Amino acid sequence: MVSATDIAVGLIAWAFAVHLPLVYTVLGLGWILPTLELIGYKRNRQVYVDLAHNMANYLITIYAIGGLFGTIITVFLAGLLPIFTNIAGALLWPVWGVAIVFGVAIALPFIGFYYRGFGRISPMKHVIIGYGMAVSLTVIPAMFRLVFAFINYPAGVEVFKDNSSIVGFTLGINWSQVFLNPTYAPLFLATLFGAIAMTGILISSIFGWRYSVDKSEYRLVGYRISNWVGLAFGVLYAVFAVLYLYEVYLHSPTVAWSIFGKPPAYLPSSLYPVYEPTMILTGVFYMDIALGLILLVLIVLSFKFINRSISALKLILVLLLMVSAEVMNGLAHLPYAIVPPLSAVPVLVKAYGLQFALQVADTLKVSTLLTPDLNALLQLVSVQPGLLYGSFVVFALFNALLLYVIYAALSWKWTPQALRVEGQ
């Protein structure tokens, strides 16, 4: 029987699975494009500028779609987990606000200025605008990753018993500790380097596929340089992902237990029932390691061969790795929406008693934070299961369409900048 929690988690995971690959590539291109342009000007090679100019089409195409699914996630969270949204919003509203302002009011105009500025302003000024775009795009995940770190380990949060509250307590926050969350820095840096690596592999995959029918310098240069980007930043991603998992192991017992398959050594057995995860995701964790190693082999082979099969495999596997790693990280929190910190347990027990400490932990579970109206959705799916199956079909078709949009945007018919200028 499908539970209400399963439906809620599935919907949010689906939205994230579509949203994240798109915004990852937007973030990656934000840094790659001005760098390509700068290399082109320094080496006096127009092909690098052409690469930046034409791939900016993809940046514009995908930014709006990624933003749309970000909005869908917000709606899901507000509609399906209203208490969680209220808690996270009340505590971290400056974080949400900064991310929204940069996403709408700063990054978006920067993208437009950058794209329209090709050939219209001086080269170095245009590169500066490009890096301004990259920085503004980076602020967005820097803020949202703080929310993810907060879910892992709510650093700086204080709990006060309050009988007038509907949940029996109120929360306060110490902002001097929020940004010192030990899981935050490695998570953010893994996200940034992973986005650049994924984008590099994505570009090399599509350019390698297209090279078989378009053996141009444009395709060859794009293929080779994106291979190096994928390799170099993929290594950096792996380093900070390992550091992130280490910090998660030390500070987030439920997430660590879910990913590694057993409770952390420091967790008292008396607290096993409190921190036991809903899902053991060790299989997904090992699959992600295997996918990373396979991708490493494929990238190395790509330096020697330009092969359509290798290119297709890289495209599929890098998207699979990115989505599965993100979904694993999200599902590992279950049954909690916010994992209660182990360090808070003795403090709450001493101040308010064991029963209150257990009440706080139970309140932070996903099932507690769900809206009661979701039960109506569960009943509807029980009576009309075709709605669920039809949604799966639409989901599959939509994701296939997104893959085609990614491919079409990066393999768009291009004209060298020099020929465009002459044609004008």
GUPA-644715 format. One record per residue (C-alpha): residue in three letters; x, y, z; residue number from 1. Coordinates in nm, 3 decimals. Layout:
BEGIN
["ALA"; [X; Y; Z]; NUM]
...
END
This chain:
BEGIN
["MET"; [0.000; 0.000; 0.000]; 1]
["VAL"; [0.139; 0.338; -0.099]; 2]
["SER"; [0.148; 0.572; 0.201]; 3]
["ALA"; [0.090; 0.944; 0.207]; 4]
["THR"; [0.454; 0.991; 0.303]; 5]
["ASP"; [0.563; 0.786; 0.000]; 6]
["ILE"; [0.359; 1.006; -0.232]; 7]
["ALA"; [0.488; 1.330; -0.079]; 8]
["VAL"; [0.850; 1.218; -0.087]; 9]
["GLY"; [0.810; 1.082; -0.440]; 10]
["LEU"; [0.668; 1.408; -0.571]; 11]
["ILE"; [0.941; 1.618; -0.414]; 12]
["ALA"; [1.214; 1.374; -0.529]; 13]
["TRP"; [1.074; 1.388; -0.883]; 14]
["ALA"; [1.083; 1.767; -0.889]; 15]
["PHE"; [1.438; 1.768; -0.755]; 16]
["ALA"; [1.543; 1.504; -1.008]; 17]
["VAL"; [1.436; 1.735; -1.291]; 18]
["HIS"; [1.539; 2.065; -1.132]; 19]
["LEU"; [1.889; 1.979; -1.017]; 20]
["PRO"; [2.051; 1.860; -1.345]; 21]
["LEU"; [1.924; 2.175; -1.514]; 22]
["VAL"; [2.050; 2.419; -1.252]; 23]
["TYR"; [2.376; 2.224; -1.221]; 24]
["THR"; [2.448; 2.282; -1.589]; 25]
["VAL"; [2.345; 2.647; -1.563]; 26]
["LEU"; [2.592; 2.690; -1.275]; 27]
["GLY"; [2.863; 2.501; -1.463]; 28]
["LEU"; [2.820; 2.703; -1.780]; 29]
["GLY"; [2.820; 3.022; -1.575]; 30]
["TRP"; [3.187; 2.960; -1.496]; 31]
["ILE"; [3.289; 2.777; -1.814]; 32]
["LEU"; [3.164; 3.033; -2.070]; 33]
["PRO"; [3.354; 3.345; -1.956]; 34]
["THR"; [3.663; 3.127; -1.903]; 35]
["LEU"; [3.641; 2.999; -2.262]; 36]
["GLU"; [3.598; 3.354; -2.383]; 37]
["LEU"; [3.898; 3.475; -2.181]; 38]
["ILE"; [4.115; 3.193; -2.322]; 39]
["GLY"; [4.002; 3.286; -2.672]; 40]
["TYR"; [4.103; 3.650; -2.630]; 41]
["LYS"; [4.435; 3.566; -2.461]; 42]
["ARG"; [4.529; 3.311; -2.730]; 43]
["ASN"; [4.370; 3.506; -3.012]; 44]
["ARG"; [4.156; 3.205; -3.110]; 45]
["GLN"; [3.805; 3.290; -3.219]; 46]
["VAL"; [3.686; 2.931; -3.183]; 47]
["TYR"; [3.684; 2.963; -2.802]; 48]
["VAL"; [3.471; 3.278; -2.825]; 49]
["ASP"; [3.236; 3.097; -3.065]; 50]
["LEU"; [3.203; 2.813; -2.816]; 51]
["ALA"; [3.109; 3.055; -2.538]; 52]
["HIS"; [2.865; 3.246; -2.761]; 53]
["ASN"; [2.682; 2.945; -2.894]; 54]
["MET"; [2.661; 2.758; -2.566]; 55]
["ALA"; [2.508; 3.069; -2.413]; 56]
["ASN"; [2.196; 2.963; -2.610]; 57]
["TYR"; [2.176; 2.662; -2.382]; 58]
["LEU"; [2.217; 2.879; -2.074]; 59]
["ILE"; [1.915; 3.088; -2.171]; 60]
["THR"; [1.711; 2.786; -2.281]; 61]
["ILE"; [1.755; 2.590; -1.962]; 62]
["TYR"; [1.760; 2.862; -1.695]; 63]
["ALA"; [1.388; 2.926; -1.721]; 64]
["ILE"; [1.300; 2.554; -1.713]; 65]
["GLY"; [1.523; 2.495; -1.410]; 66]
["GLY"; [1.372; 2.794; -1.233]; 67]
["LEU"; [1.022; 2.665; -1.308]; 68]
["PHE"; [1.095; 2.338; -1.133]; 69]
["GLY"; [1.249; 2.527; -0.843]; 70]
["THR"; [0.912; 2.697; -0.805]; 71]
["ILE"; [0.736; 2.360; -0.825]; 72]
["ILE"; [0.955; 2.232; -0.539]; 73]
["THR"; [0.860; 2.535; -0.330]; 74]
["VAL"; [0.491; 2.474; -0.398]; 75]
["PHE"; [0.528; 2.105; -0.307]; 76]
["LEU"; [0.704; 2.192; 0.018]; 77]
["ALA"; [0.448; 2.457; 0.109]; 78]
["GLY"; [0.152; 2.236; 0.018]; 79]
["LEU"; [0.271; 1.897; 0.141]; 80]
["LEU"; [0.494; 1.992; 0.433]; 81]
["PRO"; [0.344; 2.318; 0.563]; 82]
["ILE"; [0.486; 2.295; 0.917]; 83]
["PHE"; [0.834; 2.219; 0.787]; 84]
["THR"; [0.808; 2.509; 0.543]; 85]
["ASN"; [0.698; 2.734; 0.830]; 86]
["ILE"; [0.986; 2.623; 1.053]; 87]
["ALA"; [1.251; 2.648; 0.781]; 88]
["GLY"; [1.105; 2.974; 0.651]; 89]
["ALA"; [1.083; 3.139; 0.990]; 90]
["LEU"; [1.435; 3.038; 1.088]; 91]
["LEU"; [1.611; 3.082; 0.755]; 92]
["TRP"; [1.407; 3.351; 0.579]; 93]
["PRO"; [1.717; 3.568; 0.510]; 94]
["VAL"; [1.873; 3.270; 0.330]; 95]
["TRP"; [1.563; 3.210; 0.116]; 96]
["GLY"; [1.537; 3.584; 0.049]; 97]
["VAL"; [1.897; 3.623; -0.069]; 98]
["ALA"; [1.864; 3.320; -0.300]; 99]
["ILE"; [1.541; 3.452; -0.455]; 100]
["VAL"; [1.679; 3.803; -0.503]; 101]
["PHE"; [1.993; 3.675; -0.675]; 102]
["GLY"; [1.796; 3.424; -0.884]; 103]
["VAL"; [1.543; 3.671; -1.017]; 104]
["ALA"; [1.678; 4.024; -0.981]; 105]
["ILE"; [2.054; 3.977; -1.029]; 106]
["ALA"; [2.150; 3.652; -1.205]; 107]
["LEU"; [1.879; 3.675; -1.470]; 108]
["PRO"; [1.975; 4.026; -1.589]; 109]
["PHE"; [2.342; 3.922; -1.586]; 110]
["ILE"; [2.262; 3.630; -1.819]; 111]
["GLY"; [2.078; 3.863; -2.054]; 112]
["PHE"; [2.357; 4.122; -2.051]; 113]
["TYR"; [2.617; 3.853; -2.112]; 114]
["TYR"; [2.434; 3.696; -2.405]; 115]
["ARG"; [2.342; 4.025; -2.572]; 116]
["GLY"; [2.686; 4.173; -2.508]; 117]
["PHE"; [2.876; 3.951; -2.752]; 118]
["GLY"; [3.032; 4.176; -3.016]; 119]
["ARG"; [2.868; 4.486; -2.867]; 120]
["ILE"; [3.108; 4.577; -2.585]; 121]
["SER"; [3.483; 4.544; -2.542]; 122]
["PRO"; [3.608; 4.186; -2.493]; 123]
["MET"; [3.747; 4.220; -2.140]; 124]
["LYS"; [3.443; 4.412; -2.015]; 125]
["HIS"; [3.232; 4.131; -2.153]; 126]
["VAL"; [3.442; 3.872; -1.970]; 127]
["ILE"; [3.399; 4.068; -1.646]; 128]
["ILE"; [3.022; 4.064; -1.699]; 129]
["GLY"; [3.049; 3.689; -1.753]; 130]
["TYR"; [3.225; 3.636; -1.423]; 131]
["GLY"; [2.973; 3.863; -1.252]; 132]
["MET"; [2.708; 3.631; -1.394]; 133]
["ALA"; [2.899; 3.328; -1.259]; 134]
["VAL"; [2.927; 3.476; -0.910]; 135]
["SER"; [2.559; 3.572; -0.897]; 136]
["LEU"; [2.459; 3.223; -1.013]; 137]
["THR"; [2.683; 3.073; -0.743]; 138]
["VAL"; [2.516; 3.269; -0.464]; 139]
["ILE"; [2.189; 3.083; -0.530]; 140]
["PRO"; [2.317; 2.730; -0.449]; 141]
["ALA"; [2.536; 2.876; -0.174]; 142]
["MET"; [2.216; 2.980; 0.003]; 143]
["PHE"; [2.008; 2.673; -0.073]; 144]
["ARG"; [2.289; 2.437; 0.028]; 145]
["LEU"; [2.283; 2.607; 0.367]; 146]
["VAL"; [1.923; 2.486; 0.397]; 147]
["PHE"; [2.032; 2.130; 0.309]; 148]
["ALA"; [2.310; 2.152; 0.568]; 149]
["PHE"; [2.051; 2.273; 0.819]; 150]
["ILE"; [1.839; 1.965; 0.745]; 151]
["ASN"; [2.142; 1.742; 0.810]; 152]
["TYR"; [2.244; 1.917; 1.126]; 153]
["PRO"; [2.048; 2.222; 1.249]; 154]
["ALA"; [2.348; 2.412; 1.382]; 155]
["GLY"; [2.265; 2.723; 1.581]; 156]
["VAL"; [1.905; 2.617; 1.654]; 157]
["GLU"; [1.778; 2.641; 2.010]; 158]
["VAL"; [1.462; 2.469; 2.141]; 159]
["PHE"; [1.237; 2.627; 2.404]; 160]
["LYS"; [0.935; 2.461; 2.561]; 161]
["ASP"; [0.620; 2.660; 2.481]; 162]
["ASN"; [0.280; 2.521; 2.576]; 163]
["SER"; [0.107; 2.786; 2.363]; 164]
["SER"; [0.270; 2.652; 2.044]; 165]
["ILE"; [0.078; 2.394; 1.839]; 166]
["VAL"; [0.387; 2.168; 1.847]; 167]
["GLY"; [0.468; 2.234; 2.213]; 168]
["PHE"; [0.789; 2.425; 2.158]; 169]
["THR"; [0.941; 2.719; 1.972]; 170]
["LEU"; [1.273; 2.746; 1.795]; 171]
["GLY"; [1.534; 3.019; 1.798]; 172]
["ILE"; [1.846; 3.055; 1.589]; 173]
["ASN"; [2.198; 3.179; 1.656]; 174]
["TRP"; [2.319; 3.318; 1.325]; 175]
["SER"; [2.681; 3.321; 1.439]; 176]
["GLN"; [2.670; 2.941; 1.429]; 177]
["VAL"; [2.456; 2.878; 1.121]; 178]
["PHE"; [2.731; 2.932; 0.863]; 179]
["LEU"; [2.971; 2.729; 1.078]; 180]
["ASN"; [2.763; 2.416; 1.015]; 181]
["PRO"; [3.034; 2.152; 0.956]; 182]
["THR"; [2.841; 1.988; 0.672]; 183]
["TYR"; [2.789; 2.317; 0.486]; 184]
["ALA"; [3.127; 2.407; 0.332]; 185]
["PRO"; [3.205; 2.060; 0.187]; 186]
["LEU"; [2.848; 2.026; 0.058]; 187]
["PHE"; [2.859; 2.364; -0.116]; 188]
["LEU"; [3.205; 2.307; -0.268]; 189]
["ALA"; [3.109; 1.956; -0.383]; 190]
["THR"; [2.801; 2.111; -0.546]; 191]
["LEU"; [3.000; 2.383; -0.724]; 192]
["PHE"; [3.277; 2.154; -0.850]; 193]
["GLY"; [3.028; 1.878; -0.932]; 194]
["ALA"; [2.821; 2.120; -1.141]; 195]
["ILE"; [3.125; 2.231; -1.341]; 196]
["ALA"; [3.239; 1.869; -1.385]; 197]
["MET"; [2.895; 1.750; -1.493]; 198]
["THR"; [2.864; 2.035; -1.742]; 199]
["GLY"; [3.205; 1.955; -1.888]; 200]
["ILE"; [3.112; 1.588; -1.931]; 201]
["LEU"; [2.777; 1.687; -2.079]; 202]
["ILE"; [2.942; 1.913; -2.338]; 203]
["SER"; [3.210; 1.659; -2.429]; 204]
["SER"; [2.944; 1.389; -2.468]; 205]
["ILE"; [2.730; 1.590; -2.708]; 206]
["PHE"; [3.021; 1.737; -2.900]; 207]
["GLY"; [3.178; 1.390; -2.927]; 208]
["TRP"; [2.852; 1.253; -3.064]; 209]
["ARG"; [2.819; 1.536; -3.314]; 210]
["TYR"; [3.184; 1.515; -3.423]; 211]
["SER"; [3.108; 1.202; -3.628]; 212]
["VAL"; [2.899; 1.416; -3.868]; 213]
["ASP"; [3.065; 1.754; -3.810]; 214]
["LYS"; [3.442; 1.714; -3.799]; 215]
["SER"; [3.507; 2.081; -3.742]; 216]
["GLU"; [3.760; 2.261; -3.523]; 217]
["TYR"; [3.466; 2.397; -3.325]; 218]
["ARG"; [3.348; 2.049; -3.225]; 219]
["LEU"; [3.700; 1.920; -3.164]; 220]
["VAL"; [3.810; 2.208; -2.941]; 221]
["GLY"; [3.485; 2.198; -2.743]; 222]
["TYR"; [3.519; 1.823; -2.702]; 223]
["ARG"; [3.879; 1.831; -2.579]; 224]
["ILE"; [3.857; 2.124; -2.341]; 225]
["SER"; [3.532; 1.998; -2.185]; 226]
["ASN"; [3.699; 1.660; -2.128]; 227]
["TRP"; [3.968; 1.831; -1.923]; 228]
["VAL"; [3.705; 2.028; -1.733]; 229]
["GLY"; [3.513; 1.710; -1.653]; 230]
["LEU"; [3.825; 1.530; -1.533]; 231]
["ALA"; [3.977; 1.810; -1.323]; 232]
["PHE"; [3.659; 1.922; -1.154]; 233]
["GLY"; [3.535; 1.564; -1.121]; 234]
["VAL"; [3.838; 1.492; -0.902]; 235]
["LEU"; [3.768; 1.802; -0.693]; 236]
["TYR"; [3.404; 1.695; -0.660]; 237]
["ALA"; [3.510; 1.352; -0.533]; 238]
["VAL"; [3.743; 1.505; -0.273]; 239]
["PHE"; [3.477; 1.733; -0.126]; 240]
["ALA"; [3.204; 1.468; -0.152]; 241]
["VAL"; [3.418; 1.239; 0.066]; 242]
["LEU"; [3.475; 1.524; 0.312]; 243]
["TYR"; [3.100; 1.593; 0.318]; 244]
["LEU"; [3.021; 1.228; 0.394]; 245]
["TYR"; [3.279; 1.235; 0.673]; 246]
["GLU"; [3.111; 1.539; 0.832]; 247]
["VAL"; [2.768; 1.381; 0.786]; 248]
["TYR"; [2.892; 1.068; 0.964]; 249]
["LEU"; [3.007; 1.277; 1.261]; 250]
["HIS"; [2.703; 1.503; 1.292]; 251]
["SER"; [2.393; 1.344; 1.134]; 252]
["PRO"; [2.330; 0.992; 1.269]; 253]
["THR"; [2.021; 0.913; 1.060]; 254]
["VAL"; [2.177; 1.020; 0.730]; 255]
["ALA"; [2.502; 0.836; 0.809]; 256]
["TRP"; [2.314; 0.519; 0.909]; 257]
["SER"; [2.106; 0.529; 0.591]; 258]
["ILE"; [2.401; 0.579; 0.356]; 259]
["PHE"; [2.658; 0.352; 0.522]; 260]
["GLY"; [2.417; 0.082; 0.630]; 261]
["LYS"; [2.485; 0.076; 1.003]; 262]
["PRO"; [2.461; 0.317; 1.296]; 263]
["PRO"; [2.763; 0.539; 1.364]; 264]
["ALA"; [2.998; 0.399; 1.626]; 265]
["TYR"; [2.938; 0.695; 1.859]; 266]
["LEU"; [2.557; 0.650; 1.867]; 267]
["PRO"; [2.436; 0.492; 2.197]; 268]
["SER"; [2.228; 0.179; 2.139]; 269]
["SER"; [1.956; 0.330; 2.358]; 270]
["LEU"; [1.902; 0.594; 2.085]; 271]
["TYR"; [1.884; 0.349; 1.793]; 272]
["PRO"; [1.500; 0.366; 1.783]; 273]
["VAL"; [1.518; 0.747; 1.764]; 274]
["TYR"; [1.772; 0.775; 1.480]; 275]
["GLU"; [1.697; 0.459; 1.279]; 276]
["PRO"; [1.644; 0.559; 0.912]; 277]
["THR"; [1.344; 0.464; 0.703]; 278]
["MET"; [1.562; 0.352; 0.410]; 279]
["ILE"; [1.900; 0.181; 0.393]; 280]
["LEU"; [2.058; 0.332; 0.080]; 281]
["THR"; [2.395; 0.154; 0.088]; 282]
["GLY"; [2.323; -0.003; -0.250]; 283]
["VAL"; [2.270; 0.341; -0.406]; 284]
["PHE"; [2.589; 0.466; -0.238]; 285]
["TYR"; [2.799; 0.183; -0.385]; 286]
["MET"; [2.629; 0.228; -0.721]; 287]
["ASP"; [2.732; 0.594; -0.721]; 288]
["ILE"; [3.092; 0.499; -0.646]; 289]
["ALA"; [3.084; 0.251; -0.935]; 290]
["LEU"; [2.932; 0.511; -1.168]; 291]
["GLY"; [3.207; 0.758; -1.075]; 292]
["LEU"; [3.480; 0.504; -1.148]; 293]
["ILE"; [3.321; 0.407; -1.481]; 294]
["LEU"; [3.295; 0.774; -1.577]; 295]
["LEU"; [3.663; 0.820; -1.491]; 296]
["VAL"; [3.755; 0.534; -1.725]; 297]
["LEU"; [3.531; 0.673; -2.001]; 298]
["ILE"; [3.682; 1.022; -1.969]; 299]
["VAL"; [4.035; 0.880; -1.991]; 300]
["LEU"; [3.934; 0.681; -2.300]; 301]
["SER"; [3.782; 0.999; -2.445]; 302]
["PHE"; [4.127; 1.157; -2.461]; 303]
["LYS"; [4.232; 0.881; -2.702]; 304]
["PHE"; [3.912; 0.815; -2.895]; 305]
["ILE"; [3.621; 1.023; -3.017]; 306]
["ASN"; [3.356; 0.755; -3.008]; 307]
["ARG"; [2.978; 0.789; -3.022]; 308]
["SER"; [2.916; 0.497; -2.787]; 309]
["ILE"; [3.153; 0.637; -2.525]; 310]
["SER"; [2.993; 0.980; -2.562]; 311]
["ALA"; [2.642; 0.840; -2.519]; 312]
["LEU"; [2.747; 0.643; -2.211]; 313]
["LYS"; [2.907; 0.949; -2.053]; 314]
["LEU"; [2.590; 1.152; -2.108]; 315]
["ILE"; [2.363; 0.892; -1.951]; 316]
["LEU"; [2.593; 0.797; -1.663]; 317]
["VAL"; [2.679; 1.150; -1.553]; 318]
["LEU"; [2.309; 1.242; -1.531]; 319]
["LEU"; [2.234; 0.916; -1.350]; 320]
["LEU"; [2.519; 0.974; -1.103]; 321]
["MET"; [2.418; 1.332; -1.031]; 322]
["VAL"; [2.047; 1.256; -0.983]; 323]
["SER"; [2.101; 0.940; -0.777]; 324]
["ALA"; [2.354; 1.111; -0.547]; 325]
["GLU"; [2.115; 1.401; -0.484]; 326]
["VAL"; [1.811; 1.181; -0.431]; 327]
["MET"; [2.015; 0.956; -0.198]; 328]
["ASN"; [2.120; 1.258; 0.005]; 329]
["GLY"; [1.757; 1.372; 0.029]; 330]
["LEU"; [1.599; 1.035; 0.111]; 331]
["ALA"; [1.865; 0.950; 0.370]; 332]
["HIS"; [1.701; 1.198; 0.611]; 333]
["LEU"; [1.386; 0.989; 0.642]; 334]
["PRO"; [1.194; 0.956; 0.865]; 335]
["TYR"; [1.305; 1.311; 0.953]; 336]
["ALA"; [1.252; 1.633; 0.764]; 337]
["ILE"; [1.515; 1.784; 0.995]; 338]
["VAL"; [1.748; 1.539; 1.170]; 339]
["PRO"; [1.761; 1.625; 1.543]; 340]
["PRO"; [2.122; 1.680; 1.654]; 341]
["LEU"; [2.256; 1.420; 1.894]; 342]
["SER"; [2.422; 1.692; 2.103]; 343]
["ALA"; [2.079; 1.842; 2.180]; 344]
["VAL"; [1.942; 1.525; 2.339]; 345]
["PRO"; [2.112; 1.549; 2.682]; 346]
["VAL"; [2.049; 1.924; 2.695]; 347]
["LEU"; [1.674; 1.883; 2.633]; 348]
["VAL"; [1.648; 1.584; 2.868]; 349]
["LYS"; [1.819; 1.778; 3.146]; 350]
["ALA"; [1.610; 2.092; 3.092]; 351]
["TYR"; [1.265; 1.948; 3.015]; 352]
["GLY"; [1.276; 1.570; 3.056]; 353]
["LEU"; [1.303; 1.268; 2.828]; 354]
["GLN"; [0.942; 1.281; 2.709]; 355]
["PHE"; [0.981; 1.635; 2.579]; 356]
["ALA"; [1.304; 1.545; 2.395]; 357]
["LEU"; [1.123; 1.256; 2.225]; 358]
["GLN"; [0.832; 1.489; 2.141]; 359]
["VAL"; [1.071; 1.730; 1.964]; 360]
["ALA"; [1.225; 1.446; 1.764]; 361]
["ASP"; [0.884; 1.308; 1.668]; 362]
["THR"; [0.765; 1.653; 1.555]; 363]
["LEU"; [1.057; 1.680; 1.312]; 364]
["LYS"; [0.951; 1.365; 1.124]; 365]
["VAL"; [0.815; 1.397; 0.770]; 366]
["SER"; [0.493; 1.215; 0.858]; 367]
["THR"; [0.423; 1.466; 1.137]; 368]
["LEU"; [0.492; 1.767; 0.917]; 369]
["LEU"; [0.266; 1.649; 0.631]; 370]
["THR"; [-0.056; 1.831; 0.561]; 371]
["PRO"; [-0.364; 1.626; 0.661]; 372]
["ASP"; [-0.515; 1.694; 0.318]; 373]
["LEU"; [-0.260; 1.456; 0.167]; 374]
["ASN"; [-0.470; 1.167; 0.298]; 375]
["ALA"; [-0.735; 1.266; 0.043]; 376]
["LEU"; [-0.475; 1.225; -0.232]; 377]
["LEU"; [-0.389; 0.881; -0.095]; 378]
["GLN"; [-0.753; 0.776; -0.103]; 379]
["LEU"; [-0.792; 0.904; -0.459]; 380]
["VAL"; [-0.489; 0.706; -0.578]; 381]
["SER"; [-0.626; 0.396; -0.402]; 382]
["VAL"; [-0.953; 0.422; -0.593]; 383]
["GLN"; [-0.799; 0.537; -0.923]; 384]
["PRO"; [-0.449; 0.381; -0.944]; 385]
["GLY"; [-0.441; 0.470; -1.314]; 386]
["LEU"; [-0.373; 0.829; -1.209]; 387]
["LEU"; [-0.045; 0.722; -1.053]; 388]
["TYR"; [0.057; 0.502; -1.346]; 389]
["GLY"; [-0.035; 0.774; -1.594]; 390]
["SER"; [0.178; 1.020; -1.399]; 391]
["PHE"; [0.474; 0.785; -1.427]; 392]
["VAL"; [0.431; 0.769; -1.806]; 393]
["VAL"; [0.409; 1.148; -1.833]; 394]
["PHE"; [0.714; 1.176; -1.608]; 395]
["ALA"; [0.915; 0.943; -1.833]; 396]
["LEU"; [0.812; 1.130; -2.149]; 397]
["PHE"; [0.888; 1.466; -1.992]; 398]
["ASN"; [1.236; 1.358; -1.888]; 399]
["ALA"; [1.301; 1.225; -2.239]; 400]
["LEU"; [1.195; 1.565; -2.373]; 401]
["LEU"; [1.434; 1.739; -2.134]; 402]
["LEU"; [1.722; 1.521; -2.254]; 403]
["TYR"; [1.638; 1.617; -2.612]; 404]
["VAL"; [1.627; 1.987; -2.519]; 405]
["ILE"; [1.972; 1.955; -2.361]; 406]
["TYR"; [2.105; 1.782; -2.671]; 407]
["ALA"; [1.941; 2.025; -2.916]; 408]
["ALA"; [2.059; 2.333; -2.730]; 409]
["LEU"; [2.421; 2.219; -2.724]; 410]
["SER"; [2.428; 2.083; -3.079]; 411]
["TRP"; [2.244; 2.381; -3.231]; 412]
["LYS"; [2.359; 2.476; -3.578]; 413]
["TRP"; [2.626; 2.738; -3.532]; 414]
["THR"; [2.791; 3.003; -3.742]; 415]
["PRO"; [3.139; 3.134; -3.657]; 416]
["GLN"; [3.137; 3.487; -3.519]; 417]
["ALA"; [3.358; 3.610; -3.802]; 418]
["LEU"; [3.111; 3.492; -4.068]; 419]
["ARG"; [2.821; 3.654; -3.882]; 420]
["VAL"; [3.000; 3.986; -3.877]; 421]
["GLU"; [3.075; 3.963; -4.251]; 422]
["GLY"; [2.713; 3.871; -4.324]; 423]
["GLN"; [2.592; 4.182; -4.149]; 424]
END
